[in-house]
Each structure stands twice: as C-alpha cells, then as structure tokens.
Amino acid sequence: MLNPYFDQFGVTFEDGSETITIAGLGEIGRAGNGVILFLPGLNHNALVLLADTPEDLAMLINLAAYGDLSGCVVQQNIGVCPVGSGGAFGGEATPTTDAAAG
C-alpha cells in the first residue's frame, strides 16, 4: 500500500534491518528517528509518517501537527526527525585537538 510512496521518494528498508535508506540522505537509524514524506497533489495531499514504535509515531504526529520541524533535517518533501530514545543524527564523535595543550 505504501510502496508507491517509498518508490517515489527513494525510501528502502528491509524487515528486521535497523536502518532505513533514503535517496539523497543516506542510511538513517530506525530507532528513535521518524520520517515524514509529503506529496502535494492537485486534488489532495499525502502525508506519510514512518516511525519504529507506536510511541515514536505519537511523537512524530505531534511534531507534524504543531508544525515544529525545527529539530528535523528537511530536504525538499522529506523530513527526518529525532523522536523517542536513540534519536540523534550523526555517528561517532570526531576527536578534536586542544590548541592550548601543546
């Protein structure tokens, strides 16, 4: 049922996988992140919300309902938002050098 939307936005994921792949954004951890897909149309608009758990979905619905996407990465009609536990962007911390030490 949602495959036409996934195909249009370049969204792929495998059952049991811990990540979701979005064309142009790369791989995103499913735990703690929600995905918003918006497709405007002539007669109607479609809004698809994807989250890993019911709790994360409820948080994503609230973000969308209140229009608070300030913490989200938005690219064209796709948004990726941290919701719930584990929702953070990025990977390992990049070590820095201390200019004063040395």
C-alpha positions in Angstrom: 0.0 0.0 0.0 2.8 2.4 0.8 5.3 1.1 -1.8 4.3 3.8 -4.4 5.3 6.5 -1.9 8.5 4.6 -0.9 9.5 4.3 -4.6 8.7 7.9 -5.4 10.9 9.2 -2.5 13.6 6.6 -2.9 12.9 5.0 0.5 14.1 1.4 1.1 14.3 -0.8 4.1 14.4 -4.5 4.9 12.3 -6.2 7.5 14.5 -6.6 10.6 17.0 -4.0 9.5 18.0 -1.3 12.0 18.3 1.3 9.2 16.2 2.9 6.5 17.8 4.3 3.3 16.6 7.5 1.8 17.9 8.6 -1.6 19.9 11.8 -1.1 20.1 11.4 2.7 21.7 8.0 3.1 21.2 5.5 5.9 19.3 6.5 9.0 18.8 4.5 12.1 15.2 3.4 12.6 15.3 3.5 16.4 14.4 7.0 17.7 14.0 8.6 14.3 10.9 9.4 12.4 10.4 10.1 8.7 7.9 12.4 7.1 7.1 12.2 3.4 4.9 14.9 1.9 3.4 14.6 -1.6 1.3 17.5 -2.8 -1.3 16.9 -5.4 -3.9 18.7 -7.4 -6.9 17.2 -5.6 -5.3 16.1 -2.4 -2.1 15.9 -0.5 -0.5 12.8 1.1 1.5 12.9 4.3 3.2 9.6 5.2 4.7 9.3 8.7 7.1 6.5 9.5 8.4 5.5 12.9 9.8 2.4 14.6 7.5 2.2 17.6 4.0 3.4 18.5 5.5 5.8 21.0 7.8 7.3 18.4 4.9 7.6 15.9 2.9 9.6 18.5 5.8 12.0 19.0 6.2 12.4 15.2 2.4 13.1 14.8 2.8 15.8 17.4 5.7 17.4 15.6 3.8 17.4 12.3 0.6 18.6 13.9 2.2 21.5 15.6 4.5 22.3 12.6 7.6 22.1 14.8 10.2 20.7 12.4 13.0 22.9 13.8 14.9 19.8 15.1 14.4 17.9 11.8 16.6 17.5 8.7 14.3 18.6 5.9 15.2 18.2 2.2 12.6 19.0 -0.3 9.5 17.0 0.7 11.3 14.6 3.1 11.9 15.2 6.8 13.9 13.1 9.3 13.2 13.9 12.9 14.7 12.7 16.1 11.9 11.2 18.2 12.0 9.0 21.3 15.1 7.3 22.6 18.1 6.9 20.4 17.0 9.7 18.1 20.1 11.5 17.2 21.8 12.4 14.0 25.4 11.7 13.2 27.9 9.0 14.1 30.9 8.8 16.4 32.3 11.9 17.8 35.1 13.5 15.9 38.2 13.9 18.1 39.4 17.5 18.4 42.8 18.8 19.3 43.1 21.3 22.1 45.1 24.3 20.8 46.1 25.2 24.4 47.7 21.8 25.0 50.7 21.6 23.1 
